[in-house]
Amino acid sequence: MNTHADAVKLASSQSEPAAPSVVRGKRTINLALQGGGAHGAFTWGVIDRLLDEESLSFEGAVATSAGAMNAAVLAYGLAEGGRRGAQKALANFWRRVSHAAAFSPLQPTLLDKMAGSRSLEYSPAFLMLDMVTRLMSPYQFNPLNFNPLKKVLEQSIDLDAVRMSRCPLKLNICATNVRTGKVKVFSNDELSIDAIMASACLPFLFQAVEIDGEAYWDGGYMGNPAIFPLIYSCDTPDVLIVHINPIERAELPRSATDILNRINEISFNSSLLREMRAIAF
């Protein structure tokens, strides 16, 4: 599935064109971007479509994991080249992700490709990795802590441009403190490549990211994403949540892989649902 194209089409179909004689007023919103691995390409599509709307502007963004990468690249692009600069920066980032993935051993089988499926369910390399991560920690099977996404981020973001003095977007990146179990929010002036990597650090695949003596895992465990930074730091009350983790599933998961996926979906949605209930209350 082309998640970026799907998102652009969905956003376009749901936007109502203004009457020719009416000029729509300006509106400022905040963005809340969930994590979800490669499904972050869907979020890219949503942002790309929103950037086409001249009547919309963004005050703040809070994001986790793949959403954090989108948000950081968005902030960099806006600082360097406005709306068109942001669209270009996001396209370049996801192009680099695609190129990096092309060299990964985790590929669909030949039969899957011939059938038009991109599933890794029957990929020997994927099945081997799945087994290894259940028996060994990343400190054992990945002692050098190799993660190709770090190089992609370094090529895609100029951190100096994201500092508050230059960046028009109030950025909030969520990670989970391993020791305290609390959410850590990195703002513009605290942002680093390590902070973004911490927000996307799945503990079964990668070693915890250490920043200033503290270790961090994926922010999805405690805030996917957290909404409170927007409440405290932004003036506009409107928040658009790009939600990419399903809340409900019609079928009962029966295979080990499906059960694990459903557990992840429930756990990664729980913090957001609790916070939304509190806000509604």
N, C-alpha and C positions, 0 to 999 in steps of 0.2 A: 504494500500500500504506500502511495506517495503521500505521506502525512502532511508535508508542507503544502502541496497543491490542494489536498482535501480541505485544509484549514482555510486557504484563500477562497475557495469556492463557497464554503459554508458561511464565512463572514460576509462575502459579497451577496449571497442569496438572502441573508438576514438583514442587510442594511437597506433602509428605505430611502430612495432618492428624493431630494427636496424638490418642491415645485419650482419651475423656472423663475418665477417672479419673487420667490422668497429666498432670502439669504439666511442660512442657518447661523445661529449664534455660536460663539466659541464655547467650548466645554472642556474642562480640565478633569482628568481622571487619574487614579492610581492603578497600578498593575500588580497582581498577585499571581506568581507563576509557579506552578507545581513542578516537581521533579518526576521523571519517568523514563530515564534512559533515552533511547533513540526516538521515543515518542515526543521528545522535545522538539523535533522537526515540525510537529503539528503546532506547537507554540510559536515557532518561527513564522509559520504561515499566518497565524492570527496577528502577530505583531506587524508583519509585512503589510497586511491588509489595513490595519489601523493607521499605519503611517501614511497611507494614501488619503486619509481623511484630514483635510486641512483644518477642519473645524475642531479637531481633537488635539489636545496637548496633554503631556504627562508630567505630573509633579513628582511622584515617587514610585518606586517599585520594590517589592519584597519578593524574594525568590529562593528556591532550593534546588540543589543538584543540577539537572539539565536546565531547569528554569533559571538557576543562578548564572549559568554560562550565557544563556540568551540575554538576561538582564545586563550582565557586565558588558557584553558586546554591544548591546543597544545603547548603553550609557556612553561607551567609547565612540560609537558612530555618531550619536547626537552631538557630542562635544566637538568632534572633528569636522563634521560636514552636515549637520542638521538632519532632516528627515531622509533625504536621499543618501546621505553619508551613513545613516543607521541601516538602511536597507542594503547598501553595498557591503557594510561590515558583516552583517548577519549572513548574507549570501556567501561571502568569502569564508566565514567560519565554518558553515555547514559543508561547503565544498571541501575544505581541508579535512573535516571529520570523515567525509565519504572516501577521500583518497587514502586516509589512514586505515580505514576499515577494509579497503581493497586488499591490503597485505596481511590481514588477519587470517589465521587458520580456521576461524569460526565462520564457515560458509555453508550455505545450503548444499545438499547433495545434488548430483547431476540430475537424478530423477525428479527432485523437487523443482529444480530450475526448469526442466522440460515441462513440468506441470504448471509452471507459473507461480509456484509457491516460494516465499522467502523464509519459510519456517526453518529453525535450526533443530527441530525436535529429533530428527534422525541423523544429524551431523555427527560423525564419529568424534571430531575434535570437541564439539560442544558436550557430548555425553561424557567424554573423558574429563573435561574441565569440571563438569557438574559433580562427578564422582570425587575428584581430587579436593574440591572445595568443601565437601562434606566430611572428609577424613583428615585434611591438613589445613593449617592456618596460612594466611598469606605471608607470614614471617618464615614459613617453611618452604612453600612451593614458589614464592616470589621474593627471595631474600634481597634482591636488588631493588625491589619496589618499583618495577618498571610500569609506567602508565603513559601510553602514547598521547593521551589527551592533554597532558601538561605541556608538551611541545606545541600542540595545536593552539592552546590558549596563549602561550607566549608569543606566537606568531600573529595572533588575532587581536590582541589588546595592548594599547599603550596605557599603562596604569597612571602615568602623569596626567593624561587627559581625563581620567575618571575622578580626580580630586575635586572636592566641592568648589574650589575657586574657579574651575573651568567647566565643570559638568552641570548641565541644566537639570539632571535627574537625580533625585534623592534615592540612593541605592542602599538596599538592606539585604545582605546575603546570610542565610540561616545555616548553621551547623550544629551538631549535637556534641556537647562536652562529654567525653567518655567517663571522666572521673565523677562529675556531679550529676550527669544525666539531664542537665538543663540546656535550653537552647541558647546559642551564642549568635548574636547578630553583628555582622561586620558591615560598617557603613562606608561611605566613599573614602574617607581619609584613612580607614583601617584596611582597605581592600588590598589584597595581594593575590598572586597566582595560587599560593598555598591556601588562602582562605576559600577561593573558589573550588579548589581540589578537595578541601575539607568538606565543603557542602555536598560534594558528590562522592564521598568516600564510602563505598559499600564494604563493611567490615569482613565479609567472607572472601572478598576479592583483593582488597588493598590494605596495606598497613595504615594505621591511624596517622593522620597528618598532625604533626606537632607544631604549634605556634605559641611563642612566648611561654614555653614550659607546660602548656596544656595540650592534650591530645583530643582530636575531633574525628567524629564519624559523620556519615550522611545526615544532613539536616532534616530529612524526611521523618526521622523517628520522633522528633519533638516539635517540628513545625514545617508542614508541607503545603504551603508555607505558613509562617506565623503572620497574623494580620496586625497585631498590636503595634509594630513599628510605624505603620502608616497612620494609625490613630494618634500616636504621640508626636510624630514629626511632620505630618502633612496637614495643610489647611483644608484641602478639598475632602469632602466626606465620601465621594464616590469611588468604589473599588471594583475593578473588573477582574474576576478570578478566572484564569485559564486552567481549567480542571481536566487532567488527562488520565487520572487513575479512576477506573470504574468504581462506583459505590455499590452497585447491585450487579449480580450475575444470575441469569435465569437457570443455567444448568448447575447441577451439583458437581463439583470437581471430584474426580475419582482416581486419576493417576497421581503419582508422587509429585511430578512437575506441576500439574494443575493445582494441586493442593497448596504447594509452596507459593505459587504465584498468587493464589487467592489470599493466603495469609499475609503476603507482602502488601497487596492492595488494601486490605482491611487495616493493617497497622500504619501504613503510610497515609491513610485518610483520617485516622482517628483523631489526631491532634487538630486538624483543620475543622472537623465536624464539631469537636468540643468547643473550639473557640468561636465558631459561627453561632452555636447555640447560646453561648454567653453573651455575644454581641446582640443577638436578637432579644434575649431576656432583658 
